[in-house]
Amino acid sequence: MAQEVVVTRRGQTTIPIKVRRKLGIQEGTRLEVEAVDGKIVFTKTPSIFDLAGTGKMSRKEAFKALDDMREE
């Protein structure tokens, strides 16, 4: 799924929508960037929302607990 993009004079580019959708990248998503073997590699940095539900509580229970704490 290679697509060509253009780099602006400020070093910016746009990640194509098909790639963003496939990888779940949206506004606010943090990415790490590094050069590997002459290639630019972006890796999604996990957020607290990505980690929700990985413990003993379900994602729904975790968000309810957070809401309850905010109300206190």
C-alpha positions as CSV (number, residue, x, y, z in Angstrom):
1,M,0.0,0.0,0.0
2,A,2.8,2.4,-0.8
3,Q,1.7,6.0,-1.5
4,E,3.7,9.0,-2.4
5,V,3.6,12.1,-0.2
6,V,5.3,15.5,-0.4
7,V,7.4,17.0,2.3
8,T,6.9,20.8,2.8
9,R,9.7,23.2,3.4
10,R,9.1,22.9,7.1
11,G,9.6,19.2,7.0
12,Q,5.9,18.3,7.3
13,T,3.9,15.7,5.4
14,T,0.4,14.2,5.6
15,I,-0.2,10.5,6.4
16,P,-2.7,9.3,3.8
17,I,-6.2,8.6,5.1
18,K,-6.1,4.9,4.1
19,V,-3.0,4.4,6.2
20,R,-4.4,6.4,9.2
21,R,-7.6,4.4,9.1
22,K,-5.8,1.1,8.8
23,L,-3.5,1.9,11.8
24,G,-6.1,3.7,13.9
25,I,-4.2,7.0,13.8
26,Q,-6.3,10.1,14.5
27,E,-5.9,13.6,15.8
28,G,-3.8,13.5,19.0
29,T,-2.2,10.2,18.3
30,R,1.4,10.3,19.3
31,L,4.0,8.7,17.0
32,E,7.7,7.9,17.5
33,V,9.9,8.5,14.5
34,E,13.3,7.0,13.7
35,A,15.6,6.3,10.8
36,V,16.2,2.6,10.2
37,D,18.3,1.3,7.4
38,G,17.7,4.4,5.3
39,K,13.9,4.4,5.9
40,I,11.7,6.6,8.1
41,V,9.7,4.5,10.6
42,F,6.8,5.8,12.5
43,T,5.5,3.8,15.5
44,K,2.3,4.5,17.5
45,T,3.1,5.4,21.1
46,P,0.5,3.6,23.3
47,S,-1.7,6.0,25.3
48,I,-3.5,5.3,28.5
49,F,-6.7,4.7,26.4
50,D,-4.9,1.9,24.5
51,L,-4.0,0.3,27.8
52,A,-7.6,0.4,29.2
53,G,-9.0,-3.0,29.6
54,T,-5.7,-4.8,29.7
55,G,-5.9,-5.3,33.5
56,K,-8.5,-7.0,35.7
57,M,-11.2,-4.4,34.9
58,S,-13.0,-4.2,31.6
59,R,-12.6,-1.0,29.6
60,K,-16.2,0.0,30.6
61,E,-15.5,-0.6,34.3
62,A,-12.2,1.4,34.1
63,F,-14.0,4.4,32.6
64,K,-16.8,4.2,35.1
65,A,-14.2,4.2,37.9
66,L,-12.5,7.2,36.4
67,D,-15.9,9.0,36.2
68,D,-16.7,8.2,39.8
69,M,-13.3,9.5,40.9
70,R,-13.9,12.8,39.0
71,E,-17.2,13.3,40.7
72,E,-15.7,13.0,44.2
